[in-house]
């Protein structure tokens, strides 16, 4: 009797999910999450590096100009550039704000 009822039962199986491992796709990617878990102070070093590079970038530009110009040319450039910066600091002359100023920024005026 048991055999007769077992044969009449129909097994209907349908899978609603994948049998293999599916990674969740979210931001940040898995390799970034693993890196930040392995090195928890990486956030601090990243912020420190960005701030330091923002402070050093103008100095690097001046070093490049110093190496490529002659000593007299660089001295003249430095005096003119400092005069333009002083005008900008004192009187706000030549200021340009992105998305707010209507005209394009003008190059630094040279007095010769």
Secondary structure, DSSP 4 states (H G I P E B T S, - for coil): -HHHHHHH--------S-SS------SSPHHHHHHHHH-TTHHHHHHHHHHHHHHHHHHHHHHHHHHHS-HHHHHHHHHHHHHHHHHHHHH-TT---TTT-SSPPPPPP---
